[in-house]
Amino acid sequence: MQRVAFTMKLFAGKAAEYKKRHHEIWPELKSLLHQAGIRTYSIFLDEATNTLFGYLTIADATKLDELPKEPVMQKWWAYMQDIMETNADHSPVSMPLEEVFYLA
């Protein structure tokens, strides 16, 4: 399994709404993520900076490149654009993180 980590940015005052939306994640989005090979996916919030830290495991990280083409992914991004920083296509502005240590 490959480990992938990244950060995103939440708008101030939107933490409760972000949590609510993820608590109610759409079944079709959850299914898409599983079909892509994602087995573990966690998002953490640094409330002091509104920085989101995402971490997932996936068999083949190149499968992540296919997700933006999926209509349910595009719909989710549009749904989330009012509470977090997004690009012109509504995808979250995200910064990949380099793994510098791993203890198995």
N, C-alpha and C positions, 0 to 999 in steps of 0.2 A: 504494500500500500504506500502511496505517496502522500505526504503531508503538505498541505497548502495553507498559508496564513496571509492575512491581509487586513488593512484598516479601512474604515469608511468614516464618514462624519455625519452625525445626527444634528439636526437643528435644535437650538436651545429650547427647553420646555417640552420636547416631544418624546421623552423617554417612555412615559406611560403609554402613549399611543403606539410607539414602536413595539413595546412588549405585548400589548393587546393584539396587534395585527399578527405577530408571530405566534402568539398563543392560539390564534384562530387560523393558522396557515391552511391554505386551500389544499384539499386532498389531491387535486390534479397537479399542483406544484410539488407536493411531497413525493408523489409518484414519479414525476419527471426527474427529480433529484436522485431518487433511488435508481431509476433506469439509467442515468448517466454514470452510475457506479459509486456515488457518494454514500459512504457508510456511516461516518461520524461527522456531525456538523454542529459547531457551537459558535455562538456570538456572545461576546462579553462587552459591557459598557463601562467606560471610564467616565463617571458622572462629572468629574471636575473639568474635563475637556470636551465632553460629548463625542469622544472617539469610540468607535465600535471596533472591536478586534474579532475577526472571524478566523476560525480554524476548522478545516475539514480534512478527511482522509478519503482518498479515491484511488481506485486501481490504476487508472490511466488519466493523468491530469490534462492531457490534450482533449479529453471529452468535454472539459469545461468550455472550450472554444465553440462548441456546438450549441450550448444553452441559449446564447443571445438570439438564435434563429427561431426559437420555439415561441409560438404565440402566447402560451401561458406565462412564460418568463417575461415577455414584453408587457403583458397585462399587469403582472406583479410590479414591475418597475414603475409603470405609470401610476399604479395605486400608491406606491411608496414615495413618489417624487415630492409630495408636499411636506414631508417630515425629515428629509435628508438631502445632502448634497448629491446632485445627479448631473450626468452629462446630457448633451442635446438629445440623445436617443432615450433618455430617462433611466439609463443604467446608472447604478451608484458610482460615484467617484470613489475608486478604490486604489490603494497603494499596496502592491505585493511586498511581502516581508521575506527577507532572506533568513533561512534557518542557520543559526550559528552554534546551536548546541542541542543535542537530543540524548536523553538517558532512557534506554530501553530496559 
